[in-house]
Amino acid sequence: MRRITFISFILISILFSSCANSFRKNSPRVFLREWSYSIDGRTYIQLPPKPLGNLESYLPGNKGFITLHTEFELPWKLASGDVGLALGKILIASKIYLNGTEIGGTGSFPPKVYSAGQAYTNIKLNPQFLKLDGKNTIEIVMWVEGKGGISDKPFISTYTDTSRFTCTMTFFYSKLNLIFAWSMVLAAGIYLMFFAQQRKEKHYRDYALMNLWTAVYLVPMWASEIPNVLMRIPYIWWNTIFNGAVAIISNYYAVSFVRSFLGVETGKKTRICRRILAIIGIIFMVMIPNQVFFYKYQFVMLGFILIQQVYSVSAVFSEFKKRNKQLINLVIGFSPVILTLFVDIVLKFVFRLSMVPYMTIFGWQMTSITFICIVTIQYSRIRK
């Protein structure tokens, strides 16, 4: 446990230090609030004053190219230095133009679609194409399929300020997930060794496999750190395999961990039923043909996950009647993911913030860390 904590601390220090040099005093920011969109590249329609998410709703069939357009004037405070454009996370792919000249982009357009992942976009505006007097135009041509948008409010500022912002946000949404993923892999290895020493303690095995598959699930969250390799994977695979099939597998072992942690014996019929449910769910996810279909029928995956959770809930109620003391540790361990689940319900269904990442992902990571502490303490007591 101490080794994992020490390694995680070192990784956080190294990765966060990459942003440290960018911190400066606040610079003037010009937020780009007024946007219009076009499907054909000629006729533009004003967008409502809200975050640039759910762009798929403006496209027939929730799929296709969409062009965003806005204008800004450069303040005199920014005229004398390097100017940057901060765009947040862009889903799925884009090309960005300043006054008609392409200045950058993210991901790749069809036929081979891929995304920039969780990395925030920061572009240095070439003064050769920037008008110091008068209006400048920014156009973002985006490929949207099933879901698409820009996560944060775009703004113009000093390049130092936009670099600081994008670096900090990329740390929390990408680099931090990389740290969590490798910490989970280390934890999985350690607890597999524990299980090898004490075969009767099946919750060591289930906990290790839960961590291992959760680490695999997190791959899309940090893949932008090595874009030349992982970001060349077709974007549809990120959803069908990692966000779909792997999510079902991770949930399967989470339920197994709950039952073994509480000491509940699982009969042969129950094991067979759970495995069949998981296999059917996995097959359904990997057979999904496109992004639109994935987002339209994402509830099916959630259904397979919830059905699996019936086996954990039944175990909890059964052990509650028996006054199993392990229930207290179980509630403490899962409290982060339960709390963040309610936060997601509010953000996604009340405020309809589709581009905001699922807080449950972070809650699940904190749950994993909490159980590392709980299981380690229990292992130490057994060893004594």
C-alpha positions in Angstrom: 0.0 0.0 0.0 2.8 2.4 0.9 4.6 1.6 -2.3 1.5 2.4 -4.4 0.9 5.7 -2.6 4.6 6.7 -3.0 4.6 5.8 -6.7 1.3 7.6 -7.3 2.7 10.7 -5.5 5.8 10.7 -7.7 3.7 10.4 -10.9 1.4 13.2 -9.8 4.3 15.4 -9.0 6.0 14.8 -12.4 2.9 15.2 -14.5 1.5 18.2 -12.6 4.9 19.9 -12.8 4.5 20.0 -16.6 1.8 22.7 -16.0 3.7 24.6 -13.3 5.8 26.7 -15.6 2.6 28.0 -17.2 1.1 29.6 -14.1 1.1 33.4 -14.3 -1.1 36.2 -13.2 -4.5 36.5 -14.6 -4.6 37.7 -18.2 -7.6 39.3 -20.0 -9.9 36.7 -21.5 -12.2 37.2 -24.4 -14.9 34.6 -24.2 -16.5 33.6 -27.5 -20.1 33.6 -26.6 -22.1 34.2 -29.8 -22.0 31.3 -32.2 -23.9 30.3 -35.3 -23.9 27.0 -37.1 -24.3 25.7 -40.7 -24.8 22.3 -42.1 -24.2 23.2 -45.8 -21.4 25.8 -45.1 -23.5 28.6 -46.6 -26.6 29.3 -44.5 -25.9 30.1 -40.8 -28.3 29.8 -37.9 -27.7 31.5 -34.6 -27.1 29.1 -31.7 -28.7 29.7 -28.3 -26.5 31.2 -25.6 -25.6 27.9 -23.9 -22.6 25.4 -23.9 -21.6 24.1 -27.3 -22.8 20.5 -26.5 -25.4 18.3 -28.1 -24.4 19.5 -31.6 -25.7 16.2 -33.0 -29.3 17.5 -32.4 -28.8 20.0 -35.2 -27.9 17.3 -37.8 -30.3 14.9 -39.6 -29.8 11.5 -38.3 -27.5 12.9 -35.5 -24.5 12.5 -37.9 -22.5 14.6 -40.3 -20.4 17.8 -40.7 -21.3 21.0 -38.9 -19.6 24.4 -39.1 -19.5 26.7 -36.1 -18.8 30.4 -36.7 -18.0 33.3 -34.4 -16.4 36.8 -34.5 -14.2 38.7 -32.0 -12.2 41.8 -31.8 -8.7 41.7 -30.2 -8.3 43.9 -27.1 -5.3 46.2 -27.1 -4.0 44.4 -24.0 -3.5 41.3 -26.2 -2.2 43.0 -29.3 1.5 43.2 -28.2 2.1 39.5 -27.3 1.4 35.9 -28.3 -2.3 35.1 -28.5 -3.9 31.7 -27.9 -7.2 30.1 -28.5 -8.5 27.7 -25.8 -11.3 25.3 -27.0 -11.7 22.6 -24.4 -12.3 19.0 -25.4 -13.7 18.6 -28.9 -15.9 15.6 -29.9 -15.3 14.0 -32.3 -13.0 15.6 -34.9 -12.4 19.2 -36.1 -10.5 21.6 -38.3 -10.1 25.2 -37.1 -9.9 28.3 -39.2 -8.9 31.9 -38.4 -10.0 34.4 -40.9 -10.3 31.7 -43.5 -6.9 30.1 -42.9 -6.6 26.7 -41.3 -4.7 27.0 -38.0 -5.2 23.5 -36.4 -7.5 20.6 -35.8 -8.2 17.6 -33.6 -8.8 14.0 -34.5 -9.5 12.8 -38.0 -12.5 13.0 -40.4 -14.1 10.1 -42.2 -13.4 7.6 -43.5 -11.0 6.8 -40.6 -12.5 8.7 -37.7 -10.7 9.1 -34.4 -10.8 11.6 -31.6 -8.2 13.6 -29.6 -9.7 12.1 -26.5 -9.7 13.9 -23.2 -7.0 16.4 -24.1 -7.9 20.1 -24.1 -7.2 22.0 -27.4 -4.9 25.0 -27.3 -3.9 26.9 -30.5 -1.4 29.7 -30.9 -2.8 32.3 -33.2 -0.4 33.3 -35.9 -0.1 37.1 -36.0 0.2 36.9 -39.7 -3.4 35.9 -40.0 -4.7 37.9 -37.0 -6.3 41.3 -37.5 -5.3 43.8 -34.8 -8.0 46.2 -36.0 -11.5 45.1 -36.9 -13.3 41.8 -36.5 -11.6 38.3 -36.7 -13.6 35.2 -37.6 -13.2 31.7 -36.2 -14.8 28.7 -37.9 -14.7 25.2 -36.6 -15.7 22.4 -39.0 -16.6 19.4 -36.9 -17.5 15.8 -37.6 -20.3 14.7 -35.3 -21.7 11.2 -35.0 -24.2 10.2 -32.3 -22.8 12.9 -30.0 -20.6 15.9 -30.5 -19.6 19.3 -29.1 -17.1 21.4 -27.3 -16.8 20.9 -23.5 -15.9 24.4 -22.3 -16.6 28.0 -23.3 -13.9 28.9 -25.9 -11.8 32.0 -25.2 -9.0 34.1 -26.5 -6.2 35.2 -24.2 -2.4 35.3 -23.9 -0.9 32.1 -25.1 0.6 31.7 -21.6 -2.9 31.8 -20.1 -4.5 29.5 -22.7 -1.6 27.0 -22.2 -2.0 27.2 -18.4 -5.8 26.5 -18.7 -5.5 23.6 -21.2 -2.6 22.1 -19.4 -4.4 22.1 -16.1 -7.6 20.7 -17.4 -5.8 18.0 -19.4 -4.1 17.0 -16.2 -7.4 16.5 -14.4 -9.2 14.8 -17.3 -6.4 12.8 -18.9 -3.1 12.6 -17.0 -4.8 11.9 -13.6 -6.7 9.0 -15.2 -3.4 7.6 -16.4 -2.1 7.7 -12.8 -5.3 6.0 -11.5 -5.1 3.3 -14.2 -1.5 2.3 -13.4 -2.2 2.5 -9.7 -5.0 0.0 -10.2 -2.8 -2.3 -12.3 -0.3 -2.3 -9.4 -3.0 -2.9 -6.9 -4.3 -5.8 -9.0 -0.9 -7.4 -9.1 -0.4 -7.1 -5.4 -3.8 -8.6 -4.5 -3.4 -11.5 -7.0 -0.2 -12.3 -5.0 -2.3 -12.1 -1.8 -4.8 -14.5 -3.3 -2.0 -16.9 -4.3 -1.0 -17.1 -0.7 -4.6 -17.4 0.7 -6.8 -19.2 -1.9 -9.8 -19.1 0.5 -10.0 -15.3 0.4 -11.7 -15.0 -2.9 -12.4 -11.3 -2.5 -8.6 -10.7 -3.1 -9.0 -12.3 -6.5 -12.2 -10.5 -7.3 -10.9 -7.2 -6.1 -7.7 -7.6 -8.3 -9.8 -8.4 -11.4 -12.1 -5.5 -10.7 -9.2 -3.2 -10.6 -7.5 -4.7 -13.6 -10.6 -4.3 -15.8 -11.3 -0.8 -14.5 -7.8 0.1 -15.6 -8.6 -1.2 -19.0 -11.9 0.8 -19.0 -9.9 4.0 -18.3 -7.7 3.6 -21.4 -9.8 6.1 -23.5 -9.6 8.6 -20.6 -5.8 8.9 -20.9 -5.1 7.7 -24.5 -4.4 11.3 -25.6 -1.1 11.0 -23.7 0.2 8.8 -26.5 -1.8 9.9 -29.5 0.5 8.4 -32.1 -0.4 4.9 -31.0 -3.8 4.7 -29.3 -5.6 7.6 -30.9 -5.3 5.8 -34.3 -7.7 3.2 -33.1 -11.1 3.7 -34.8 -13.3 5.9 -32.6 -16.2 3.4 -32.7 -14.0 0.9 -30.8 -13.6 3.3 -27.9 -17.3 3.1 -27.2 -18.2 -0.4 -28.2 -15.1 -2.1 -26.6 -13.9 0.1 -23.7 -17.1 2.1 -22.8 -19.3 -0.9 -23.6 -17.9 -4.4 -23.3 -15.2 -3.6 -20.8 -17.7 -1.7 -18.6 -19.8 -4.8 -18.5 -16.8 -7.0 -17.5 -15.7 -4.5 -14.8 -19.2 -4.4 -13.4 -19.3 -8.2 -13.4 -16.2 -8.4 -11.2 -17.4 -5.6 -9.0 -20.5 -7.7 -8.2 -18.3 -10.7 -7.6 -16.2 -8.7 -5.2 -19.3 -7.5 -3.2 -20.5 -11.0 -2.8 -17.1 -12.5 -1.9 -16.3 -9.5 0.4 -19.4 -10.2 2.4 -18.7 -14.0 2.4 -21.7 -14.9 0.4 -21.4 -18.3 -1.3 -22.4 -18.2 -5.0 -24.1 -21.4 -6.3 -23.5 -23.0 -9.7 -26.8 -21.7 -11.2 -26.1 -18.2 -10.1 -22.6 -18.2 -11.6 -23.9 -19.6 -14.9 -26.7 -17.0 -15.0 -24.3 -14.1 -14.3 -21.8 -15.3 -16.9 -24.5 -15.7 -19.6 -25.8 -12.2 -18.9 -22.3 -10.8 -19.2 -21.5 -12.7 -22.4 -24.8 -11.6 -24.0 -24.1 -8.0 -23.1 -20.5 -8.1 -24.4 -21.6 -9.6 -27.7 -24.3 -7.0 -28.1 -21.8 -4.2 -27.5 -19.1 -5.4 -29.9 -21.7 -5.9 -32.7 -22.8 -2.3 -32.6 -22.2 -0.9 -36.1 -21.8 2.9 -35.6 -21.8 5.7 -33.1 -25.4 6.7 -33.6 -26.6 3.2 -32.8 -24.4 3.1 -29.7 -25.8 6.3 -28.1 -29.3 5.4 -29.1 -29.2 2.0 -27.5 -26.7 2.8 -24.7 -29.5 2.0 -22.2 -29.3 -1.7 -23.2 -25.7 -1.8 -21.8 -27.0 0.0 -18.6 -29.7 -2.6 -18.4 -27.1 -5.5 -18.4 -25.2 -3.7 -15.7 -28.2 -3.1 -13.5 -29.4 -6.7 -13.8 -25.9 -7.8 -12.6 -26.3 -5.4 -9.7 -29.4 -7.3 -8.6 -27.0 -10.1 -7.4 -25.0 -7.6 -5.3 -28.1 -5.9 -3.8 -29.6 -9.3 -2.9 -26.4 -10.2 -1.2 -26.4 -6.9 0.8 -30.0 -7.4 2.0 -29.3 -11.0 2.9 -26.2 -10.1 5.0 -28.0 -7.1 6.5 -30.5 -9.5 8.1 -27.6 -11.5 9.5 -26.0 -8.2 10.8 -22.8 -8.9 8.9 -20.2 -6.4 10.2 -18.5 -6.3 6.8 -21.5 -4.2 5.5 -20.1 -1.1 7.2 -16.8 -1.4 5.3 -18.8 -2.1 2.1 -20.9 1.1 2.5 -17.7 3.1 3.3 -15.9 1.7 0.3 -18.7 2.3 -2.2 -19.8 5.7 -0.8 -17.7 7.8 -3.3 -19.3 6.1 -6.4 -22.8 6.3 -4.8 -22.4 10.1 -4.2 -21.0 10.8 -7.6 -23.9 8.8 -9.2 -26.4 11.2 -7.7 -24.2 14.1 -9.0 -24.3 12.6 -12.5 -28.1 12.3 -12.4 -28.4 16.0 -11.5 -25.9 17.1 -14.1 -27.1 14.9 -17.0 -30.8 14.8 -16.5 -31.6 18.0 -14.6 -29.1 20.5 -16.1 -28.7 18.3 -19.3 -24.9 19.0 -19.5 -24.0 16.2 -21.9 -20.4 17.3 -22.5 -19.5 17.2 -18.8 -17.6 14.0 -18.0 -19.3 11.4 -15.8 -18.4 12.1 -12.2 -19.1 8.4 -11.5 -15.9 7.6 -13.2 -13.9 9.6 -10.6 -16.2 8.2 -7.9 -15.3 4.6 -9.0 -11.6 5.4 -8.9 -12.0 6.8 -5.3 -14.0 3.6 -4.4 -11.1 1.5 -5.7 -8.6 3.5 -3.6 -10.9 3.3 -0.5 -11.1 -0.5 -0.8 -7.3 -0.7 -1.2 -7.1 0.8 2.3 -9.9 -1.5 3.7 -8.6 -4.7 2.2 -5.0 -3.9 3.1 -5.9 -3.4 6.8 -7.9 -6.6 6.8 -5.0 -8.5 5.2 -2.6 -7.1 7.8 -4.9 -8.3 10.6 -5.1 -11.8 9.1 -1.3 -12.0 8.8 -0.9 -11.0 12.5 
